Amino acid sequence: MAEDAAAVAAQMAEKLIVDADGAAESGDDAEGEAVQGGEGGAAKKKKKKKKKKKAGGGGAAGSGASGQTNPPTVPVRKLFNDVFPEGEIQWYQNDQRWRETNEEKRELERLEKNMYNEVRQCAEVHREVRTYIDGWVKPGMKLIDVCETLENSVRTLIEARGLEAGIAFPTGCSQNHIAAHWTPNGGDNTVIHVDDVIKFDFGTQINGRIIDCAFTKTFNDMYDPLLHAVREATECGIRESGIDVRLCDIGEAIEEVMESHTVEINGKEFDVKCCRNLNGHSIAPYQIHAGKSVPIVRGGETTRMEEGEFYAIETFGSTGKGYVREDLECSHYMKNYDVGHVPLRLPRAKQLLGVIDRNFGTLAFCRRFLDRAGETKYLMALKNLCDNGIIQPYPPLVDIKGSYVAQYEHTILLRPTCKEVLTRGDDY
């Protein structure tokens, strides 16, 4: 009898284990009952609830956040719980290698933790928006619709808050021989064509910390070698950058890489040329061009890069002359960073300046942004502000007609211990 009772008890215990395993695997959140055996009768036991994975926060630099919608509508702050992934880390070379393990430099980085997190948030917004735009834009679309979709996505993902957070400058969508500084003004009906080479250059900012990044979109494989040449040149510029590096040395290295390429377009062979009067640049809070220029040809400044600086490393490759000039209707404007008080006689100009100060400060803006702010009939007042040196116009920059210009750009941060490519993604 004792042996029979023991056998029965063993069978019941084994059954409980099997039942418990099955319940755990099912992931059912409801509570169940299990018979525990013995002469005392049945007792209730709660099953453990299986934890559900959160929808967001699983992203990494370059991949975008899991849980983002298509088109993107979820602010990245909610997906990453306010802790954003760092960009690509590149270590300094030669006589700067000591920085990697220096405790003093590491402590300097810890003190800047919050600022680093803000610029990484800007970079994540840029990655997610550009990934969507790159896959969504098609021939036949109006460029003004593409720009407004892009800009509204940025405002949503960054949770735009006036000058505190939002768009850093107008969306550049320069076509073909137009190299930079072109965005559609209100009422523009320019349409994308299948053989267009379009440079999408847009920026994000939080507390004035600007992310400036650009890529080139085409719909014809014929242009792939041109894009490859420019992307390779930009990567060279990033690789050569670092603390105490001379700006002219970066330009020389970029030119050597860029102009080693030739491309064939419509059966004709072209040498790829650097647009020699376009440059990368340093970035400061609320100041997109902070004073230092990173050339893309040899012969630039001997000024050196310094610890803590932000740089937009960008290159432009052209099948034309490799030299740009101002042309076409102006759309980009920006208040001069160092302008003092300038007396204005025109009341409408004073009123418009107040609108610009409140909405853009020293960040770049375009006429569409003024339209969005509710301004009308402002062109005369805007011209008056330009004539008085308060506002600087930035007309489109173009190479010769019939040529094609491509652009790639990343924002880098020269941290005390390493170089961080903030805008690195899976795309480029």
Residue pairs with C-beta under 8 A, 6 or more apart in sequence:
9 37
12 35
12 37
13 37
16 34
16 35
16 36
16 37
19 34
20 34
20 47
23 32
23 47
24 47
24 48
24 50
27 50
28 47
29 49
29 50
30 47
31 46
31 47
32 45
32 47
33 42
33 44
33 45
34 44
34 45
35 42
35 43
36 42
36 43
36 45
54 67
55 66
55 67
55 79
56 65
56 66
56 67
56 68
56 74
56 78
56 79
56 80
56 81
57 65
57 66
57 67
57 79
57 80
57 81
58 65
58 66
58 67
59 65
59 66
59 68
59 79
59 80
59 85
59 124
60 85
61 85
61 86
61 87
61 88
61 120
61 123
61 124
61 127
61 424
61 425
62 88
62 127
62 424
62 425
62 426
63 425
63 426
64 124
64 127
64 128
64 131
64 425
65 74
65 76
65 79
65 80
65 124
65 128
66 79
67 74
67 79
68 74
68 79
68 128
70 132
71 132
71 136
71 149
71 153
72 128
72 129
72 132
72 153
72 156
72 157
73 156
74 157
75 156
75 157
75 158
75 159
76 84
76 121
76 124
76 125
76 128
76 157
76 158
77 121
77 159
80 121
80 124
82 117
83 117
84 117
84 120
84 121
84 123
84 124
85 120
85 124
86 116
86 120
86 420
87 120
87 123
87 413
87 420
87 421
87 422
87 423
87 424
88 420
88 421
88 424
89 418
89 419
89 420
89 421
90 238
90 239
90 418
90 419
90 420
90 421
91 97
91 100
91 418
91 419
92 99
92 100
92 242
92 243
92 418
92 419
93 242
95 244
96 242
96 243
96 244
99 105
99 243
99 416
99 417
99 418
100 417
100 418
102 416
102 417
105 416
105 417
106 416
106 417
108 416
109 116
109 415
109 416
109 417
115 209
116 413
116 415
118 206
118 207
118 209
119 206
119 209
119 211
119 310
119 411
119 413
119 422
120 422
121 158
121 206
122 158
122 204
122 205
122 206
122 209
122 210
122 211
122 422
123 204
123 211
123 213
123 411
123 422
123 423
125 154
125 157
125 158
125 204
125 211
126 154
126 202
126 203
126 204
126 211
126 213
126 423
127 423
127 425
127 427
128 157
129 150
129 153
129 154
129 157
129 202
130 200
130 202
130 213
130 215
130 425
130 427
131 425
131 427
132 153
133 146
133 149
133 150
133 153
133 200
134 200
134 215
134 217
134 427
136 149
137 146
137 192
137 217
138 192
138 219
139 191
139 192
139 193
139 194
139 196
139 219
140 191
140 192
141 191
141 192
142 184
142 188
142 189
142 190
142 191
142 192
143 173
143 175
143 184
143 188
143 190
143 191
143 192
143 198
144 184
144 186
144 188
144 189
144 190
144 368
146 173
146 192
147 170
147 171
147 173
147 183
147 184
147 368
148 368
150 171
150 200
150 202
151 167
151 171
151 202
154 160
154 166
154 167
154 202
154 204
155 166
155 167
158 165
158 166
158 204
158 206
159 165
160 166
160 167
162 358
162 359
163 208
163 286
163 359
163 360
163 361
163 363
164 206
164 207
165 205
165 206
165 207
166 204
166 205
167 202
167 203
167 204
167 205
167 363
168 202
168 203
168 204
168 205
168 210
168 211
168 212
168 288
168 363
168 364
169 202
169 203
169 210
169 212
169 288
169 332
169 334
169 363
169 364
169 365
170 183
170 202
170 331
170 332
170 364
170 365
170 366
170 368
170 369
171 183
171 200
171 201
171 202
172 180
172 181
172 182
172 183
172 199
172 200
172 201
172 202
172 214
173 182
173 183
173 184
173 198
173 199
173 200
173 201
174 180
174 181
174 182
174 198
174 199
174 201
174 396
174 405
175 182
175 190
175 192
175 196
175 197
175 198
176 196
176 197
176 403
176 404
176 405
177 320
177 398
177 399
177 400
177 401
177 402
177 403
177 404
177 405
178 328
178 396
178 397
178 398
178 405
179 199
179 275
179 278
179 316
179 318
179 324
179 397
179 398
179 399
179 405
179 407
180 199
180 201
180 278
180 316
180 324
180 396
180 397
180 407
181 331
181 332
181 394
181 395
181 396
181 397
182 328
182 331
182 396
183 331
183 332
183 366
183 368
184 190
184 331
184 368
185 329
185 331
185 366
185 367
185 368
186 367
186 368
186 371
192 198
194 219
194 220
195 219
195 220
196 218
196 219
197 216
197 217
197 218
197 223
197 226
197 404
197 405
197 406
198 216
198 217
198 218
199 214
199 215
199 216
199 217
199 405
199 406
199 407
200 214
200 215
200 216
200 217
201 212
201 213
201 214
201 407
201 409
202 213
202 214
203 210
203 211
203 212
203 213
203 288
204 210
204 211
205 211
205 286
205 363
207 285
208 285
208 286
208 287
209 285
209 310
210 283
210 285
210 286
210 287
210 288
210 310
210 411
211 411
211 422
211 423
212 283
212 288
212 312
212 314
212 409
212 411
213 312
213 409
213 410
213 411
213 423
214 314
214 407
214 408
214 409
215 407
215 408
215 409
215 427
215 428
216 227
216 230
216 406
216 407
216 408
218 224
218 227
222 264
222 265
222 266
223 263
223 265
223 404
223 406
225 261
225 262
225 263
225 264
226 261
226 263
226 265
226 272
226 317
226 319
226 404
226 406
227 406
227 408
228 261
229 257
229 258
229 261
229 263
229 272
229 317
229 406
230 258
230 272
230 315
230 316
230 317
230 406
230 407
230 408
231 408
231 428
232 257
232 258
232 261
233 254
233 257
233 258
233 274
233 296
233 315
233 317
233 408
234 254
234 313
234 314
234 315
234 408
234 409
234 410
236 253
236 254
236 256
236 257
237 250
237 253
237 254
237 280
237 294
237 296
237 313
237 314
237 315
238 313
238 410
238 412
238 419
238 421
240 249
240 250
240 253
240 254
241 250
241 294
241 305
241 311
241 313
241 412
241 414
241 419
242 305
242 414
242 419
243 305
243 306
243 307
243 414
244 304
244 305
244 306
245 304
245 305
246 301
246 302
246 303
246 304
247 292
247 293
247 294
247 295
247 300
247 301
247 302
247 303
247 304
247 305
248 295
248 298
248 299
248 300
248 301
248 302
250 294
250 295
250 300
251 294
251 295
251 296
251 297
251 298
251 299
251 300
252 297
252 298
252 299
254 274
254 295
254 296
254 297
254 315
255 274
255 296
255 297
255 298
258 272
258 273
258 274
258 296
258 315
258 317
259 271
259 272
259 273
259 274
261 271
261 272
261 317
262 269
262 270
262 271
262 272
263 269
263 270
263 272
263 319
264 270
265 319
265 404
270 319
271 319
272 317
272 318
272 319
273 317
273 318
273 319
273 320
273 321
273 322
274 296
274 297
274 315
274 316
274 317
274 318
274 322
275 296
275 316
275 317
275 318
275 322
275 323
275 324
275 399
275 405
276 296
276 297
276 322
276 323
277 323
277 324
278 296
278 314
278 316
278 324
278 397
279 293
279 294
279 295
279 296
279 300
279 314
280 293
280 294
280 295
280 296
280 311
280 312
280 313
280 314
280 315
280 409
281 288
281 289
281 290
281 292
281 293
281 294
281 311
281 312
282 289
282 290
282 291
282 292
282 293
282 294
282 309
282 310
282 311
282 312
283 289
283 290
283 310
283 311
283 312
283 411
284 290
284 291
284 310
286 337
286 361
286 362
286 363
287 337
287 362
288 312
288 334
288 363
288 364
290 310
292 301
292 303
292 305
292 309
292 311
293 300
293 301
294 300
294 311
294 312
294 313
295 301
296 314
296 315
296 316
305 311
305 414
306 414
307 414
307 415
307 416
308 414
308 415
308 416
309 413
309 414
310 411
310 412
310 413
310 414
311 411
311 412
311 414
312 409
312 410
312 411
313 409
313 410
313 411
313 412
314 407
314 408
314 409
314 410
315 407
315 408
315 409
316 324
316 405
316 406
316 407
317 405
317 406
317 407
318 399
318 403
318 404
318 405
318 406
319 403
319 404
319 405
320 399
320 400
320 402
320 403
320 404
320 405
321 399
321 400
321 403
322 399
323 399
324 397
324 398
324 399
325 397
325 398
326 395
326 396
326 397
326 398
327 395
327 396
327 397
327 398
328 395
328 396
328 398
329 395
329 396
330 393
330 394
330 395
330 396
331 366
331 367
331 368
331 396
332 364
332 365
332 366
332 393
332 394
332 395
333 364
333 365
333 366
333 367
333 382
333 386
333 391
333 392
333 393
333 394
334 362
334 363
334 364
334 365
334 391
334 392
334 394
335 356
335 357
335 360
335 361
335 362
335 390
335 391
335 392
336 362
336 389
336 390
336 391
336 392
337 362
339 389
339 390
342 388
342 389
342 390
344 350
344 353
344 384
344 385
344 388
344 390
346 380
346 381
346 384
348 378
348 380
348 381
348 384
349 381
349 384
349 385
349 388
351 381
352 370
352 375
352 378
352 381
352 382
352 385
353 385
353 390
355 370
355 373
355 375
356 365
356 385
356 391
359 365
359 369
359 373
360 369
364 394
370 378
370 382
382 391
385 391
386 392
386 393
399 405
408 428
410 421
410 422
410 423
410 424
411 421
411 422
411 423
412 419
412 420
412 421
412 422
413 419
413 420
413 422
